C-alpha cells in the first residue's frame, strides 16, 4: 500500500521584496565646497518605466509617449532603457529643471527642463556615470550619477525638479523617473550640481 506524500506547507511571511529608488542632490561652489545637500526617497517612477520593462519582457512592440508628448511605436531593440550619455548630451540621461508641479504617473518629461550650454539657465552637462551593482546584506543596488556645471556667468536659481530621461529606441526618448525637490536649489556661477539616483532591490 502506497503511502501518501505529505505536502510541505510554506509558512507565510511578512517580508516582501522591495524595490526602491532614492536620490541625492549636492551643490558645490566654484571652490568645490558643498553648499547644499539633499537626500530623500524618490516616489517618481512614471508609467514609461514599466512600459519599457514590458517591451523587454514581452519582446513585443508597444506604444509609449516620448518626452515631446507624442505616442511612438517602440520596437524591441538594443537601445531601449539606456540612460547613459556623454558630455553635453541631453536627449537622455539625468536632467534638472524649474518645474514644481507634483509628480504624476502620467508625466512624460520634466516640466521646465534646463538646457545645455553657457547661456542663461544653461548647464554644461557632464557624462552620466554608473557604479557596479553591489550587495550589502540582503540589498543589491547601483547608482546613476551626473554632474552639471554652471558656466553661464550668473547664479542659476529656482531649480525644483530632477529626473532621468531614457532611450525608447534609436530616435525616441522617454521619462523614466522625476522628482520635485522639497525646496528650490541655486547653483552659483563656476559651481555645480550633482544628482545621484540609487536603484535598489531588497529581499
Number of C-alpha atoms within 10 A of each C-alpha: 3 4 5 6 6 6 6 6 6 6 5 6 6 4 8 8 10 10 13 15 18 17 21 16 19 19 23 20 17 15 8 11 12 14 13 14 13 14 14 14 13 19 16 20 22 20 19 24 19 12 18 25 13 14 20 17 10 11 12 11 15 16 15 23 23 22 19 11 12 13 12 16 14 22 19 17 14 12 15 21 22 15 23 20 19 13 14 15 18 20 17 24 26 32 26 25 20 21 19 19 13 13 18 14 13 12 22 24 23 26 19 15 19 19 19 20 16 15 14 15 23 19 26 21 25 20 18 21 16 15 11 9 12 12 13 8 8 9 15 15 18 15 18 20 21 22 23 25 25 28 22 18 13 15 16 20 13 16 22 21 26 24 25 24 27 28 23 31 19 12 9 21 26 32 29 27 27 28 26 23 21 11 11 13 20 18 26 21 17 17 22 25 25 18 24 23 25 18 17 18 15 16 11
